[in-house]
Structure formats: C-alpha cells, structure tokens
C-alpha cells in the first residue's frame, strides 16, 4: 500500500485497523526501522532508478 501514493499514510493506517495514524507509524518503525514516509520515498526512488535502466 505504501509503495503507491494513491492513499495517504493516515488512510492506510485506517484501512489496516489503526485508530490513530501515530500508532501505525510507531509499529511500522519498530518493524522496518524507518517511518512509513521514509519507506515510501525509498520505494519511489528505487522505482525511478529502475525505470531509467
């Protein structure tokens, strides 16, 4: 869901059952070691780099 920018992080948190987007962000950071926003930006960079090849 984060790999595509169609939904906001708040909307994704809600879709996953989180009542507060901050709870989702904390859980995501514990799981991946970075914020959902940072992960989304990293994915966009990787997709952009792959498209250039």
HTML snippet that shows the backbone in 3Dmol.js (N, CA, C, O; Angstrom):
<script src="https://3Dmol.org/build/3Dmol-min.js"></script>
<div id="view" style="width:600px;height:400px;position:relative"></div>
<script>
const pdb = `
ATOM      1  N   UNK A   1       0.816  -1.195   0.000  1.00  0.00           N
ATOM      2  CA  UNK A   1       0.000   0.000   0.000  1.00  0.00           C
ATOM      3  C   UNK A   1       0.865   1.267   0.000  1.00  0.00           C
ATOM      4  O   UNK A   1       0.526   2.259  -0.645  1.00  0.00           O
ATOM      5  N   UNK A   2       1.966   1.221   0.718  1.00  0.00           N
ATOM      6  CA  UNK A   2       2.826   2.402   0.783  1.00  0.00           C
ATOM      7  C   UNK A   2       3.605   2.625  -0.501  1.00  0.00           C
ATOM      8  O   UNK A   2       4.024   3.747  -0.788  1.00  0.00           O
ATOM      9  N   UNK A   3       3.800   1.574  -1.268  1.00  0.00           N
ATOM     10  CA  UNK A   3       4.595   1.701  -2.489  1.00  0.00           C
ATOM     11  C   UNK A   3       3.902   2.573  -3.537  1.00  0.00           C
ATOM     12  O   UNK A   3       4.564   3.138  -4.408  1.00  0.00           O
ATOM     13  N   UNK A   4       2.598   2.683  -3.460  1.00  0.00           N
ATOM     14  CA  UNK A   4       1.871   3.539  -4.392  1.00  0.00           C
ATOM     15  C   UNK A   4       1.295   4.719  -3.624  1.00  0.00           C
ATOM     16  O   UNK A   4       0.726   4.530  -2.548  1.00  0.00           O
ATOM     17  N   UNK A   5       1.426   5.924  -4.146  1.00  0.00           N
ATOM     18  CA  UNK A   5       0.986   7.114  -3.419  1.00  0.00           C
ATOM     19  C   UNK A   5      -0.509   7.422  -3.542  1.00  0.00           C
ATOM     20  O   UNK A   5      -0.923   8.559  -3.318  1.00  0.00           O
ATOM     21  N   UNK A   6      -1.312   6.432  -3.892  1.00  0.00           N
ATOM     22  CA  UNK A   6      -2.743   6.667  -4.075  1.00  0.00           C
ATOM     23  C   UNK A   6      -3.455   7.020  -2.772  1.00  0.00           C
ATOM     24  O   UNK A   6      -4.430   7.772  -2.780  1.00  0.00           O
ATOM     25  N   UNK A   7      -2.979   6.488  -1.671  1.00  0.00           N
ATOM     26  CA  UNK A   7      -3.598   6.728  -0.364  1.00  0.00           C
ATOM     27  C   UNK A   7      -2.611   7.413   0.561  1.00  0.00           C
ATOM     28  O   UNK A   7      -1.402   7.197   0.473  1.00  0.00           O
ATOM     29  N   UNK A   8      -3.135   8.234   1.441  1.00  0.00           N
ATOM     30  CA  UNK A   8      -2.275   8.860   2.438  1.00  0.00           C
ATOM     31  C   UNK A   8      -1.894   7.822   3.495  1.00  0.00           C
ATOM     32  O   UNK A   8      -2.522   6.768   3.602  1.00  0.00           O
ATOM     33  N   UNK A   9      -0.886   8.129   4.250  1.00  0.00           N
ATOM     34  CA  UNK A   9      -0.463   7.229   5.317  1.00  0.00           C
ATOM     35  C   UNK A   9      -1.580   7.094   6.350  1.00  0.00           C
ATOM     36  O   UNK A   9      -1.773   6.015   6.910  1.00  0.00           O
ATOM     37  N   UNK A  10      -2.306   8.160   6.606  1.00  0.00           N
ATOM     38  CA  UNK A  10      -3.442   8.105   7.530  1.00  0.00           C
ATOM     39  C   UNK A  10      -4.533   7.169   7.017  1.00  0.00           C
ATOM     40  O   UNK A  10      -5.121   6.411   7.789  1.00  0.00           O
ATOM     41  N   UNK A  11      -4.797   7.223   5.723  1.00  0.00           N
ATOM     42  CA  UNK A  11      -5.812   6.334   5.136  1.00  0.00           C
ATOM     43  C   UNK A  11      -5.359   4.879   5.218  1.00  0.00           C
ATOM     44  O   UNK A  11      -6.160   3.991   5.510  1.00  0.00           O
ATOM     45  N   UNK A  12      -4.094   4.640   4.962  1.00  0.00           N
ATOM     46  CA  UNK A  12      -3.564   3.273   5.045  1.00  0.00           C
ATOM     47  C   UNK A  12      -3.667   2.764   6.471  1.00  0.00           C
ATOM     48  O   UNK A  12      -4.073   1.624   6.695  1.00  0.00           O
ATOM     49  N   UNK A  13      -3.305   3.597   7.440  1.00  0.00           N
ATOM     50  CA  UNK A  13      -3.402   3.208   8.845  1.00  0.00           C
ATOM     51  C   UNK A  13      -4.837   2.808   9.182  1.00  0.00           C
ATOM     52  O   UNK A  13      -5.067   1.795   9.843  1.00  0.00           O
ATOM     53  N   UNK A  14      -5.785   3.597   8.730  1.00  0.00           N
ATOM     54  CA  UNK A  14      -7.196   3.306   8.982  1.00  0.00           C
ATOM     55  C   UNK A  14      -7.613   1.997   8.323  1.00  0.00           C
ATOM     56  O   UNK A  14      -8.313   1.193   8.938  1.00  0.00           O
ATOM     57  N   UNK A  15      -7.194   1.774   7.084  1.00  0.00           N
ATOM     58  CA  UNK A  15      -7.529   0.540   6.373  1.00  0.00           C
ATOM     59  C   UNK A  15      -6.963  -0.687   7.082  1.00  0.00           C
ATOM     60  O   UNK A  15      -7.530  -1.777   7.002  1.00  0.00           O
ATOM     61  N   UNK A  16      -5.847  -0.504   7.772  1.00  0.00           N
ATOM     62  CA  UNK A  16      -5.215  -1.616   8.482  1.00  0.00           C
ATOM     63  C   UNK A  16      -5.755  -1.797   9.897  1.00  0.00           C
ATOM     64  O   UNK A  16      -5.331  -2.699  10.620  1.00  0.00           O
ATOM     65  N   UNK A  17      -6.697  -0.931  10.289  1.00  0.00           N
ATOM     66  CA  UNK A  17      -7.344  -1.085  11.581  1.00  0.00           C
ATOM     67  C   UNK A  17      -6.772  -0.239  12.707  1.00  0.00           C
ATOM     68  O   UNK A  17      -7.181  -0.386  13.859  1.00  0.00           O
ATOM     69  N   UNK A  18      -5.841   0.636  12.394  1.00  0.00           N
ATOM     70  CA  UNK A  18      -5.293   1.525  13.412  1.00  0.00           C
ATOM     71  C   UNK A  18      -6.252   2.689  13.620  1.00  0.00           C
ATOM     72  O   UNK A  18      -6.733   3.280  12.653  1.00  0.00           O
ATOM     73  N   UNK A  19      -6.534   3.023  14.888  1.00  0.00           N
ATOM     74  CA  UNK A  19      -7.423   4.144  15.180  1.00  0.00           C
ATOM     75  C   UNK A  19      -6.677   5.464  15.172  1.00  0.00           C
ATOM     76  O   UNK A  19      -7.287   6.529  15.071  1.00  0.00           O
ATOM     77  N   UNK A  20      -5.352   5.395  15.278  1.00  0.00           N
ATOM     78  CA  UNK A  20      -4.519   6.597  15.285  1.00  0.00           C
ATOM     79  C   UNK A  20      -3.333   6.364  14.348  1.00  0.00           C
ATOM     80  O   UNK A  20      -2.595   5.395  14.526  1.00  0.00           O
ATOM     81  N   UNK A  21      -3.139   7.232  13.357  1.00  0.00           N
ATOM     82  CA  UNK A  21      -2.013   7.055  12.437  1.00  0.00           C
ATOM     83  C   UNK A  21      -0.661   7.007  13.141  1.00  0.00           C
ATOM     84  O   UNK A  21       0.270   6.366  12.652  1.00  0.00           O
ATOM     85  N   UNK A  22      -0.545   7.680  14.286  1.00  0.00           N
ATOM     86  CA  UNK A  22       0.719   7.650  15.033  1.00  0.00           C
ATOM     87  C   UNK A  22       1.028   6.247  15.531  1.00  0.00           C
ATOM     88  O   UNK A  22       2.196   5.860  15.584  1.00  0.00           O
ATOM     89  N   UNK A  23       0.010   5.479  15.895  1.00  0.00           N
ATOM     90  CA  UNK A  23       0.233   4.096  16.324  1.00  0.00           C
ATOM     91  C   UNK A  23       0.775   3.260  15.164  1.00  0.00           C
ATOM     92  O   UNK A  23       1.683   2.448  15.342  1.00  0.00           O
ATOM     93  N   UNK A  24       0.211   3.469  13.982  1.00  0.00           N
ATOM     94  CA  UNK A  24       0.708   2.775  12.796  1.00  0.00           C
ATOM     95  C   UNK A  24       2.163   3.145  12.529  1.00  0.00           C
ATOM     96  O   UNK A  24       2.989   2.277  12.246  1.00  0.00           O
ATOM     97  N   UNK A  25       2.472   4.436  12.619  1.00  0.00           N
ATOM     98  CA  UNK A  25       3.841   4.892  12.362  1.00  0.00           C
ATOM     99  C   UNK A  25       4.813   4.255  13.345  1.00  0.00           C
ATOM    100  O   UNK A  25       5.886   3.803  12.944  1.00  0.00           O
ATOM    101  N   UNK A  26       4.454   4.212  14.631  1.00  0.00           N
ATOM    102  CA  UNK A  26       5.340   3.593  15.630  1.00  0.00           C
ATOM    103  C   UNK A  26       5.522   2.104  15.359  1.00  0.00           C
ATOM    104  O   UNK A  26       6.635   1.587  15.452  1.00  0.00           O
ATOM    105  N   UNK A  27       4.434   1.414  15.023  1.00  0.00           N
ATOM    106  CA  UNK A  27       4.531  -0.025  14.733  1.00  0.00           C
ATOM    107  C   UNK A  27       5.377  -0.258  13.482  1.00  0.00           C
ATOM    108  O   UNK A  27       6.187  -1.184  13.445  1.00  0.00           O
ATOM    109  N   UNK A  28       5.194   0.564  12.475  1.00  0.00           N
ATOM    110  CA  UNK A  28       5.958   0.425  11.234  1.00  0.00           C
ATOM    111  C   UNK A  28       7.439   0.662  11.489  1.00  0.00           C
ATOM    112  O   UNK A  28       8.289  -0.062  10.972  1.00  0.00           O
ATOM    113  N   UNK A  29       7.745   1.686  12.291  1.00  0.00           N
ATOM    114  CA  UNK A  29       9.142   1.983  12.606  1.00  0.00           C
ATOM    115  C   UNK A  29       9.790   0.839  13.372  1.00  0.00           C
ATOM    116  O   UNK A  29      10.963   0.536  13.149  1.00  0.00           O
ATOM    117  N   UNK A  30       9.054   0.205  14.262  1.00  0.00           N
ATOM    118  CA  UNK A  30       9.588  -0.938  15.001  1.00  0.00           C
ATOM    119  C   UNK A  30       9.846  -2.116  14.066  1.00  0.00           C
ATOM    120  O   UNK A  30      10.794  -2.875  14.267  1.00  0.00           O
ATOM    121  N   UNK A  31       9.008  -2.270  13.048  1.00  0.00           N
ATOM    122  CA  UNK A  31       9.117  -3.392  12.124  1.00  0.00           C
ATOM    123  C   UNK A  31      10.184  -3.163  11.057  1.00  0.00           C
ATOM    124  O   UNK A  31      10.981  -4.059  10.777  1.00  0.00           O
ATOM    125  N   UNK A  32      10.208  -1.967  10.457  1.00  0.00           N
ATOM    126  CA  UNK A  32      11.095  -1.704   9.327  1.00  0.00           C
ATOM    127  C   UNK A  32      12.306  -0.836   9.658  1.00  0.00           C
ATOM    128  O   UNK A  32      13.248  -0.773   8.868  1.00  0.00           O
ATOM    129  N   UNK A  33      12.299  -0.166  10.812  1.00  0.00           N
ATOM    130  CA  UNK A  33      13.429   0.676  11.174  1.00  0.00           C
ATOM    131  C   UNK A  33      13.416   2.048  10.519  1.00  0.00           C
ATOM    132  O   UNK A  33      14.410   2.772  10.578  1.00  0.00           O
ATOM    133  N   UNK A  34      12.312   2.410   9.900  1.00  0.00           N
ATOM    134  CA  UNK A  34      12.153   3.738   9.301  1.00  0.00           C
ATOM    135  C   UNK A  34      10.672   4.073   9.285  1.00  0.00           C
ATOM    136  O   UNK A  34       9.817   3.199   9.430  1.00  0.00           O
ATOM    137  N   UNK A  35      10.390   5.350   9.106  1.00  0.00           N
ATOM    138  CA  UNK A  35       8.994   5.781   9.089  1.00  0.00           C
ATOM    139  C   UNK A  35       8.311   5.333   7.791  1.00  0.00           C
ATOM    140  O   UNK A  35       8.983   5.062   6.795  1.00  0.00           O
ATOM    141  N   UNK A  36       6.981   5.258   7.806  1.00  0.00           N
ATOM    142  CA  UNK A  36       6.277   4.928   6.564  1.00  0.00           C
ATOM    143  C   UNK A  36       6.588   5.922   5.445  1.00  0.00           C
ATOM    144  O   UNK A  36       6.697   5.534   4.282  1.00  0.00           O
ATOM    145  N   UNK A  37       6.729   7.194   5.791  1.00  0.00           N
ATOM    146  CA  UNK A  37       7.038   8.208   4.787  1.00  0.00           C
ATOM    147  C   UNK A  37       8.418   7.969   4.181  1.00  0.00           C
ATOM    148  O   UNK A  37       8.588   8.064   2.965  1.00  0.00           O
ATOM    149  N   UNK A  38       9.392   7.665   5.013  1.00  0.00           N
ATOM    150  CA  UNK A  38      10.744   7.392   4.516  1.00  0.00           C
ATOM    151  C   UNK A  38      10.745   6.150   3.642  1.00  0.00           C
ATOM    152  O   UNK A  38      11.423   6.111   2.615  1.00  0.00           O
ATOM    153  N   UNK A  39       9.990   5.135   4.044  1.00  0.00           N
ATOM    154  CA  UNK A  39       9.920   3.899   3.256  1.00  0.00           C
ATOM    155  C   UNK A  39       9.276   4.177   1.904  1.00  0.00           C
ATOM    156  O   UNK A  39       9.724   3.671   0.876  1.00  0.00           O
ATOM    157  N   UNK A  40       8.211   4.993   1.917  1.00  0.00           N
ATOM    158  CA  UNK A  40       7.528   5.362   0.672  1.00  0.00           C
ATOM    159  C   UNK A  40       8.478   6.103  -0.263  1.00  0.00           C
ATOM    160  O   UNK A  40       8.505   5.834  -1.464  1.00  0.00           O
ATOM    161  N   UNK A  41       9.256   7.036   0.283  1.00  0.00           N
ATOM    162  CA  UNK A  41      10.214   7.787  -0.534  1.00  0.00           C
ATOM    163  C   UNK A  41      11.307   6.861  -1.084  1.00  0.00           C
ATOM    164  O   UNK A  41      11.726   7.014  -2.231  1.00  0.00           O
ATOM    165  N   UNK A  42      11.761   5.917  -0.284  1.00  0.00           N
ATOM    166  CA  UNK A  42      12.776   4.963  -0.745  1.00  0.00           C
ATOM    167  C   UNK A  42      12.230   4.110  -1.883  1.00  0.00           C
ATOM    168  O   UNK A  42      12.937   3.851  -2.858  1.00  0.00           O
ATOM    169  N   UNK A  43      10.990   3.676  -1.769  1.00  0.00           N
ATOM    170  CA  UNK A  43      10.368   2.884  -2.838  1.00  0.00           C
ATOM    171  C   UNK A  43      10.259   3.699  -4.123  1.00  0.00           C
ATOM    172  O   UNK A  43      10.529   3.191  -5.212  1.00  0.00           O
ATOM    173  N   UNK A  44       9.865   4.957  -3.994  1.00  0.00           N
ATOM    174  CA  UNK A  44       9.730   5.817  -5.167  1.00  0.00           C
ATOM    175  C   UNK A  44      11.077   6.009  -5.842  1.00  0.00           C
ATOM    176  O   UNK A  44      11.157   6.029  -7.070  1.00  0.00           O
ATOM    177  N   UNK A  45      12.136   6.150  -5.054  1.00  0.00           N
ATOM    178  CA  UNK A  45      13.478   6.304  -5.609  1.00  0.00           C
ATOM    179  C   UNK A  45      13.906   5.042  -6.340  1.00  0.00           C
ATOM    180  O   UNK A  45      14.468   5.117  -7.432  1.00  0.00           O
ATOM    181  N   UNK A  46      13.646   3.881  -5.746  1.00  0.00           N
ATOM    182  CA  UNK A  46      14.007   2.620  -6.395  1.00  0.00           C
ATOM    183  C   UNK A  46      13.238   2.421  -7.696  1.00  0.00           C
ATOM    184  O   UNK A  46      13.803   1.970  -8.692  1.00  0.00           O
ATOM    185  N   UNK A  47      11.949   2.758  -7.687  1.00  0.00           N
ATOM    186  CA  UNK A  47      11.151   2.623  -8.903  1.00  0.00           C
ATOM    187  C   UNK A  47      11.628   3.574  -9.985  1.00  0.00           C
ATOM    188  O   UNK A  47      11.659   3.223 -11.164  1.00  0.00           O
ATOM    189  N   UNK A  48      11.997   4.769  -9.583  1.00  0.00           N
ATOM    190  CA  UNK A  48      12.505   5.746 -10.539  1.00  0.00           C
ATOM    191  C   UNK A  48      13.833   5.293 -11.131  1.00  0.00           C
ATOM    192  O   UNK A  48      14.049   5.416 -12.337  1.00  0.00           O
ATOM    193  N   UNK A  49      14.720   4.773 -10.296  1.00  0.00           N
ATOM    194  CA  UNK A  49      16.013   4.272 -10.773  1.00  0.00           C
ATOM    195  C   UNK A  49      15.823   3.087 -11.722  1.00  0.00           C
ATOM    196  O   UNK A  49      16.524   2.980 -12.729  1.00  0.00           O
ATOM    197  N   UNK A  50      14.882   2.202 -11.405  1.00  0.00           N
ATOM    198  CA  UNK A  50      14.634   1.038 -12.249  1.00  0.00           C
ATOM    199  C   UNK A  50      14.059   1.452 -13.597  1.00  0.00           C
ATOM    200  O   UNK A  50      14.354   0.824 -14.614  1.00  0.00           O
ATOM    201  N   UNK A  51      13.247   2.495 -13.618  1.00  0.00           N
ATOM    202  CA  UNK A  51      12.643   2.957 -14.867  1.00  0.00           C
ATOM    203  C   UNK A  51      13.684   3.559 -15.806  1.00  0.00           C
ATOM    204  O   UNK A  51      13.511   3.537 -17.025  1.00  0.00           O
ATOM    205  N   UNK A  52      14.754   4.090 -15.247  1.00  0.00           N
ATOM    206  CA  UNK A  52      15.799   4.694 -16.068  1.00  0.00           C
ATOM    207  C   UNK A  52      16.681   3.655 -16.761  1.00  0.00           C
ATOM    208  O   UNK A  52      17.388   3.981 -17.714  1.00  0.00           O
ATOM    209  N   UNK A  53      16.645   2.423 -16.296  1.00  0.00           N
ATOM    210  CA  UNK A  53      17.532   1.392 -16.866  1.00  0.00           C
ATOM    211  C   UNK A  53      16.978   0.838 -18.122  1.00  0.00           C
ATOM    212  O   UNK A  53      17.591  -0.036 -18.735  1.00  0.00           O
TER     213      UNK A  53
END
`;
const viewer = $3Dmol.createViewer("view");
viewer.addModel(pdb, "pdb");
viewer.setStyle({}, {cartoon: {color: "spectrum"}});
viewer.zoomTo();
viewer.render();
</script>
